[in-house]
Amino acid sequence: MSDVLSVVVDGIWRQGDRNLAVRLVAENGAALPGWQPGAHIDVHLPCGLIRQYSLTGDAARAESYLICVAQEGASRGGSRYIHETLRPGQKLLISPPRNLFTLHEDEPVILLAAGIGITPLYAMLLRLEAAGRPFALHYFVKHRGSAAFLPELTRPFNHGVCVVHCSAEGQSPRNTLAEILPGPDSWRHLYVCGPVGFMAAVRDAGAAKGWPEERIHSEAFQPVAPPVALGEETFTVTLASSGESWPVPAGQSIARVLQDHGVAVPLSCEMGICGACLTPVIDGTVDHRDTVQSEAEKSASAQQIALCCSRSRSARLVIDL
């Protein structure tokens, strides 16, 4: 495992009422590899899971990394472990930083975050402020107490502004995006990070304002979606708890459809490699596309489906949600 770094948890503290900030330092005391805003690391948790977390805070600080992890009510692994078990002084293995969310810091940018999606955008804000580049950050949370880095984000800035929007105060993305999102004439790039449904809403609002697709950048720990397989059909996903049903079209994940309809789906890797979104199947034939389950599990009488990537071979799929 020569491609991993050994680090120590140097500190853990609350950020809002449902987030934990975790500071990591090199076990040998050396400086950690440099990174740029938008980068993330893989964290190898002692419970056997690997989770991806955006680096946040000041990228100029070489002596430590900072991540921030939300407490997920439906967590089946990473979030629960960090909130309930991780302690200062504990050793972890992490990957070197990778960046698929590169900041164009030489041009004016709009930053849009929801929930824990603030982590990479907070790092971008700090870089832009230090570089004297114009920016505007809009941060959507359920209520003010759930915001991470609130004191840091609500201080005065010399080169930009941060506005916190609270759904509990009537400022949900649905009610606010069309109003606060400017056109692309004065702003060159738009960065968005948050739940899948939020990012889709931002892209829709951006398209309505004339933003070219290539100037809208989003953070998601998944590869570019592959072309739709020949013969891939639309099917219906049904929730056993409520009987609600929705079509899942070709090229769209079950998780995305559920989130678009307000259903909470526990997601982490969104590539079928972590098991966070595995959900029991009550009826239907699963087209398994994950790599976290064994072939025996995929062919067992009691099956689970990875909502982020797998599909249904039958016209109707009933899941235990």
C-alpha positions in Angstrom: 0.0 0.0 0.0 2.7 2.4 -1.0 0.1 4.8 -2.4 -1.3 5.7 1.1 -0.2 8.0 3.8 -0.1 7.3 7.5 -1.8 10.1 9.5 -2.9 10.7 13.0 -6.2 12.4 14.1 -4.9 15.6 15.7 -8.2 17.0 16.6 -12.0 16.6 16.3 -14.6 19.3 17.0 -18.1 20.2 16.2 -19.1 22.3 13.2 -22.8 23.1 13.5 -25.1 20.6 15.2 -24.5 17.7 12.8 -21.0 18.0 11.5 -17.5 17.0 12.8 -14.3 18.7 11.7 -11.3 16.3 11.7 -7.7 17.5 11.5 -5.1 15.0 10.3 -1.3 15.3 10.6 1.4 13.0 9.2 2.4 10.3 11.7 6.1 11.0 11.1 5.6 14.7 11.7 6.5 15.7 8.1 4.6 18.1 5.9 1.8 16.5 4.0 1.6 16.6 0.1 0.3 20.0 -1.2 -3.2 20.3 -2.5 -5.4 22.8 -4.3 -9.0 23.7 -3.5 -11.4 21.1 -4.8 -9.1 18.2 -3.9 -10.3 15.2 -1.9 -8.8 12.2 -0.2 -9.8 8.6 0.4 -9.9 7.8 4.1 -9.3 4.1 5.0 -11.4 3.6 8.2 -10.5 0.9 10.7 -14.0 -0.6 10.2 -12.9 -1.7 6.7 -14.6 1.1 4.7 -13.0 3.6 2.4 -14.7 7.0 2.1 -14.0 10.0 0.0 -13.9 13.4 1.8 -13.1 16.9 0.3 -10.2 18.7 1.9 -11.3 22.0 3.3 -9.9 25.1 5.0 -6.6 26.8 4.0 -4.8 24.9 1.3 -1.6 26.8 2.2 -1.3 24.9 5.5 1.1 22.1 4.7 1.3 20.7 8.2 -2.3 19.3 8.3 -5.4 18.3 6.4 -8.9 19.3 7.4 -12.1 17.4 6.5 -15.6 17.9 7.8 -18.1 15.0 8.0 -21.9 15.3 8.3 -23.8 12.9 10.6 -26.0 10.9 8.3 -29.1 9.5 10.0 -29.2 6.5 7.6 -25.5 5.9 7.7 -24.3 2.3 7.4 -20.6 3.0 7.8 -18.4 6.0 7.3 -20.3 8.8 8.9 -21.4 6.7 11.8 -17.9 5.5 12.5 -16.4 9.0 12.4 -19.1 10.5 14.7 -19.3 7.6 17.1 -15.9 5.9 17.2 -13.1 8.1 15.8 -10.9 9.7 18.5 -8.0 12.0 18.7 -4.7 10.2 18.5 -6.1 7.4 16.3 -4.0 6.4 13.3 -5.5 6.3 9.8 -4.4 5.6 6.3 -5.4 8.1 3.6 -4.7 8.5 -0.1 -2.7 11.5 -1.5 -5.0 14.3 -2.6 -6.7 14.0 -6.0 -8.5 16.9 -7.7 -11.3 16.6 -10.2 -12.9 19.9 -9.2 -10.2 22.4 -10.1 -10.8 26.0 -9.3 -10.4 28.6 -12.0 -9.1 31.2 -9.6 -8.0 33.9 -12.2 -11.6 34.7 -13.1 -14.8 35.8 -11.1 -16.7 32.7 -9.8 -20.0 31.9 -8.2 -19.9 29.2 -5.5 -23.1 27.3 -4.6 -23.1 24.8 -1.7 -25.8 22.8 0.2 -25.2 21.0 3.4 -21.8 19.4 3.8 -21.1 20.4 0.2 -19.6 23.5 1.7 -16.3 21.7 2.4 -14.6 22.2 -1.0 -16.2 25.5 -1.6 -15.0 26.9 1.7 -11.4 26.1 0.6 -12.1 27.8 -2.7 -13.4 30.9 -0.9 -10.3 31.2 1.2 -8.1 30.9 -1.9 -10.0 33.5 -3.8 -10.0 35.9 -0.9 -6.3 35.5 -0.4 -5.7 36.0 -4.1 -7.9 39.1 -4.3 -10.3 37.5 -6.8 -14.0 38.4 -6.9 -16.4 35.7 -5.7 -19.9 35.1 -4.3 -20.7 32.1 -2.2 -24.4 31.0 -1.5 -24.6 28.4 1.2 -27.9 26.5 1.7 -28.7 24.8 5.0 -31.8 23.6 6.7 -31.3 25.9 9.6 -28.5 28.2 10.8 -27.5 25.8 13.5 -26.6 23.1 11.0 -24.1 25.3 9.1 -20.4 24.3 9.1 -17.8 27.1 9.5 -20.5 29.7 10.2 -18.3 32.2 12.1 -15.6 32.0 9.4 -18.1 32.4 6.5 -20.1 35.3 8.1 -17.1 37.6 8.7 -16.5 40.5 6.3 -14.5 39.7 3.2 -12.5 42.1 1.1 -13.1 40.6 -2.3 -16.4 38.8 -2.2 -19.5 37.9 -0.2 -21.0 34.9 1.5 -24.8 34.5 2.0 -26.3 31.8 4.1 -29.8 30.7 3.1 -31.9 28.7 5.6 -34.8 26.5 4.4 -36.4 27.0 7.8 -36.6 30.7 7.1 -38.2 30.2 3.7 -35.0 30.4 1.7 -34.8 26.9 0.3 -33.0 26.3 -3.0 -36.4 25.8 -4.7 -37.6 29.2 -3.6 -34.3 31.0 -4.0 -32.1 29.7 -6.8 -33.8 31.5 -9.7 -33.5 34.8 -7.8 -30.0 34.7 -6.5 -28.3 33.0 -9.5 -26.8 35.7 -11.8 -26.3 35.2 -15.5 -22.9 34.3 -17.0 -22.0 37.8 -18.3 -20.1 39.1 -15.3 -19.2 35.7 -13.8 -17.0 33.2 -15.6 -17.5 30.0 -13.7 -20.1 28.4 -11.4 -19.1 25.8 -8.8 -21.7 23.6 -7.1 -21.4 20.9 -4.4 -24.1 19.2 -2.4 -26.8 16.6 -2.7 -27.5 15.2 -6.1 -30.9 16.8 -6.3 -29.5 20.2 -5.4 -26.8 20.0 -8.0 -29.4 19.1 -10.6 -31.5 22.1 -9.6 -28.5 24.4 -9.9 -27.7 23.1 -13.4 -31.4 23.6 -14.4 -31.4 27.1 -13.0 -28.0 27.8 -14.7 -29.3 26.6 -18.0 -32.3 28.9 -17.7 -30.0 31.8 -17.1 -27.9 31.0 -20.1 -24.9 29.4 -18.4 -23.0 27.1 -20.8 -22.6 23.6 -19.5 -18.8 23.7 -19.7 -18.7 26.6 -17.2 -20.8 24.8 -14.5 -18.5 22.6 -12.4 -19.8 20.1 -9.8 -18.2 17.8 -7.3 -19.2 14.2 -7.2 -17.1 11.1 -6.3 -18.1 9.2 -9.4 -16.7 8.7 -12.9 -18.3 10.2 -16.0 -21.5 8.3 -16.6 -21.0 5.6 -19.3 -23.1 5.6 -22.4 -26.5 4.0 -21.9 -26.3 0.3 -22.6 -28.1 -1.0 -25.7 -31.6 -2.1 -24.8 -31.6 -0.4 -21.4 -35.2 0.2 -20.5 -37.1 2.4 -18.2 -38.5 0.6 -15.1 -40.5 1.6 -12.0 -39.1 1.8 -8.5 -41.7 1.4 -5.7 -41.2 2.1 -2.0 -42.7 -0.7 0.1 -43.3 1.7 3.0 -45.6 4.1 1.2 -46.4 2.4 -2.1 -45.1 5.5 -4.0 -43.7 4.7 -7.5 -41.6 6.6 -10.0 -40.1 5.7 -13.4 -36.3 5.3 -13.6 -35.3 6.3 -17.1 -32.3 5.0 -19.0 -29.1 6.8 -17.9 -30.5 7.9 -14.5 -29.8 6.1 -11.2 -32.4 4.9 -8.8 -30.8 7.1 -6.1 -31.1 10.2 -8.3 -34.8 9.6 -8.9 -35.5 9.0 -5.3 -33.7 12.1 -4.2 -35.5 14.2 -6.8 -38.7 13.1 -5.1 -37.5 13.9 -1.6 -36.5 10.4 -0.5 -33.4 10.3 1.7 -30.8 8.0 0.2 -27.5 7.3 2.1 -24.7 7.9 -0.4 -21.0 8.0 -0.2 -18.9 6.8 -3.2 -21.8 6.8 -5.8 -19.8 4.2 -7.7 -21.1 0.9 -6.2 -17.9 0.3 -4.2 -18.8 1.3 -0.6 -22.2 -0.3 0.2 -23.6 2.8 1.8 -26.8 2.7 -0.4 -27.4 -1.0 -0.3 -31.2 -1.5 0.1 -33.2 -4.7 0.5 -35.2 -5.8 -2.5 -38.7 -7.1 -1.9 -39.8 -7.8 -5.5 -38.2 -7.6 -8.9 -35.1 -8.8 -10.6 -31.9 -6.8 -10.0 -29.3 -5.9 -12.6 -26.4 -5.7 -10.2 -23.6 -3.3 -11.3 -21.9 -2.8 -7.9 -18.5 -4.3 -6.9 -19.1 -4.3 -3.2 -21.2 -7.5 -3.1 -20.0 -10.9 -3.8 -21.5 -13.1 -6.6 -23.1 -15.2 -3.9 -24.8 -12.2 -2.4 -26.0 -11.1 -5.8 -27.6 -14.4 -6.5 -29.0 -15.1 -3.0 -32.7 -15.4 -2.4 -32.6 -12.2 -0.2 -30.9 -9.5 -2.2 -29.9 -5.9 -1.8 -29.5 -3.3 -4.6 -26.9 -0.5 -4.8 -29.2 2.4 -5.5 -26.4 4.5 -6.9 -25.5 2.3 -9.9 -27.6 -0.9 -10.3 -30.8 -1.2 -12.2 -33.8 -3.6 -12.6 -34.2 -6.3 -15.2 -38.0 -6.4 -14.4 -40.5 -3.7 -15.2 -41.1 -3.1 -11.5 -38.7 -3.1 -8.6 -40.0 -2.9 -5.0 -37.5 -1.9 -2.4 -37.6 -1.8 1.4 -37.6 2.0 1.9 
